[in-house]
Amino acid sequence: MEVIRKISLMQKKMEDLRRKGKKIGFVPTMGYLHDGHLKLVREAKRFSDVVVVSIFVNPIQFAKGEDYESYPRDEKRDLEMLKKEKVNFVFIPDVKEMYKEDFKTYVEVMEFQDELCGKFRPGHFRGVATVVAKLFNIVKPHIAFFGLKDYQQYVILKKMVEDLNFDIKIKPVETVRDKDGVALSSRNTYLSEDERKLATLIPRSLILAKDMILGGEEDAEKIKNAAKDFLKSQGITNIDYFEIADPDTLHPIKKIDRNRKNCLIAVAVRIGKARLIDNIVIRNGKIFNLPKIKEEKEKKNKKDLN
Amino acid sequence: MEVIRKISLMQKKMEDLRRKGKKIGFVPTMGYLHDGHLKLVREAKRFSDVVVVSIFVNPIQFAKGEDYESYPRDEKRDLEMLKKEKVNFVFIPDVKEMYKEDFKTYVEVMEFQDELCGKFRPGHFRGVATVVAKLFNIVKPHIAFFGLKDYQQYVILKKMVEDLNFDIKIKPVETVRDKDGVALSSRNTYLSEDERKLATLIPRSLILAKDMILGGEEDAEKIKNAAKDFLKSQGITNIDYFEIADPDTLHPIKKIDRNRKNCLIAVAVRIGKARLIDNIVIRNGKIFNLPKIKEEKEKKNKKDLN
């Protein structure tokens, strides 16, 4: 496994590999890796000859007052994990080389960037689109992998690739969850033990909404209110949004289609220092990112039996 | 010479050439070619194995009310000219494939895009940066050539390439002028015979400013006023701007550096239906885009002698 920190060296290495006909698979990350990232890496290994992982906490996707400085970092641990996965290249650029003092070019995916999280994180998706465009030009992958936990990010980047004609295939990978149903996130490290228990309400609220939809409820407002009431009554009071949206345009929908039921159910809440997001997608009768929750009671029962 | 109209076919061909180790030189144009374009093509031939010219009148760089519909087009003539130059590929994409109905991704080079022409053509440079980013991803060149007549465009695209880490070298090529000093432009075709005579004032106003600067005048305001007075007194009344700016940041300068005299002298005027731009750049004692004007009087004298 080779660790590269210089942009020009990365470009040279990748160009050489492309010339040799190697298929490059790319997994961009902000580090502090968990099993969600490793699932992306394993998917990349399946679909490519050479796997590149980048680790870069991208300052321009954090708004002022957000957690750029405190975002968890542990390069040594990350590298050990990636070595075990037999990753070929890890790209860890320097923030000063990525954003020189007079940096002033941005990529924006209009409309999509203003929905959902875009309403609460000004400039976030502009920062994401810009850094991924940069990384694509540096890593020159044939295929890139993104987790569906960040569903809006996935839709925006797929749109950017299509609109700007990047000759790169975007592969979505389903959310990885802990046993309690909570989606893996580097930001879960911010949670105290009690807060972590609260976080389990997030996937439960999604399931509640999903069950209402599958049960035939078509009124999005009703579903959203039920989910928000559930979250609040159980102790999550700081809800950025609980939204039901078109999975392609990300625009809120009022009435769920009776037959296809296509929709994105997305939630963002704040618990202590952490802003946590999660989602379920229903598309053509298939359900993506569905949480499977091992009930605490079951565990207790099992313990009692042993 | 191969003419390609499909984006995916272009990407495939270019990828194959890159794999074979061929160096791709790219000249993006809006067609209706003149000797300025051909100079770019000849430079491209000098520096690359394979020369690609694109012809595409880019709708998103025209503001409402501008000349997108009436912009001159003559594909047959363009192709004949490029064939004579032994160009390898001509890429002529379809506007509906370049901009699908739900297109919504834009590249912006902040600040630079708001100076000079940016003040008078809202969205113009966003449209330019976006289409060039697209073309770069489609044509995949190693090196791309841009005329210095569009100096602001050149600075913006060089900045875009640097900021977004496109692995592409940008080569500027000096303005080509007619014998009367007027910079070649596809838009010169809009001019009547009388208007064409007026257009010769444009390079003359630049020379006037340049001479004042080389003569030691440091007050930009004085120089700009002198040039504008000259233009107006001679019959060009519709001046978008006559500006003296920093050649790197494009920001107006008030006092010209006594020693280096580095500056961009840039002008934009409207004559009849045409909006015409021109410039001279002084950088480290060198002068770029300097008009050489064959005086009409000289011509007359020569004619008298024959």
Chai-1 contact restraints between the chains, C-beta under 6 A:
chainA,res_idxA,chainB,res_idxB,connection_type,confidence,min_distance_angstrom,max_distance_angstrom,comment,restraint_id
A,Q11,B,D167,contact,1.0,0.0,6.0,A-B,restraint_1
A,R19,B,R19,contact,1.0,0.0,6.0,A-B,restraint_2
A,F103,B,D163,contact,1.0,0.0,6.0,A-B,restraint_3
A,K104,B,V109,contact,1.0,0.0,6.0,A-B,restraint_4
A,K104,B,M110,contact,1.0,0.0,6.0,A-B,restraint_5
A,K104,B,E111,contact,1.0,0.0,6.0,A-B,restraint_6
A,T105,B,V109,contact,1.0,0.0,6.0,A-B,restraint_7
A,T105,B,M160,contact,1.0,0.0,6.0,A-B,restraint_8
A,T105,B,D163,contact,1.0,0.0,6.0,A-B,restraint_9
A,T105,B,L164,contact,1.0,0.0,6.0,A-B,restraint_10
A,Y106,B,E108,contact,1.0,0.0,6.0,A-B,restraint_11
A,V107,B,V107,contact,1.0,0.0,6.0,A-B,restraint_12
A,E108,B,Y106,contact,1.0,0.0,6.0,A-B,restraint_13
A,V109,B,K104,contact,1.0,0.0,6.0,A-B,restraint_14
A,V109,B,T105,contact,1.0,0.0,6.0,A-B,restraint_15
A,M110,B,K104,contact,1.0,0.0,6.0,A-B,restraint_16
A,E111,B,K104,contact,1.0,0.0,6.0,A-B,restraint_17
A,A133,B,L164,contact,1.0,0.0,6.0,A-B,restraint_18
A,K134,B,L164,contact,1.0,0.0,6.0,A-B,restraint_19
A,K134,B,N165,contact,1.0,0.0,6.0,A-B,restraint_20
A,N137,B,L164,contact,1.0,0.0,6.0,A-B,restraint_21
A,N137,B,N165,contact,1.0,0.0,6.0,A-B,restraint_22
A,N137,B,F166,contact,1.0,0.0,6.0,A-B,restraint_23
A,I138,B,N165,contact,1.0,0.0,6.0,A-B,restraint_24
A,M160,B,T105,contact,1.0,0.0,6.0,A-B,restraint_25
A,D163,B,F103,contact,1.0,0.0,6.0,A-B,restraint_26
A,D163,B,T105,contact,1.0,0.0,6.0,A-B,restraint_27
A,L164,B,T105,contact,1.0,0.0,6.0,A-B,restraint_28
A,L164,B,A133,contact,1.0,0.0,6.0,A-B,restraint_29
A,L164,B,K134,contact,1.0,0.0,6.0,A-B,restraint_30
A,L164,B,N137,contact,1.0,0.0,6.0,A-B,restraint_31
A,N165,B,K134,contact,1.0,0.0,6.0,A-B,restraint_32
A,N165,B,N137,contact,1.0,0.0,6.0,A-B,restraint_33
A,N165,B,I138,contact,1.0,0.0,6.0,A-B,restraint_34
A,F166,B,N137,contact,1.0,0.0,6.0,A-B,restraint_35
A,D167,B,Q11,contact,1.0,0.0,6.0,A-B,restraint_36
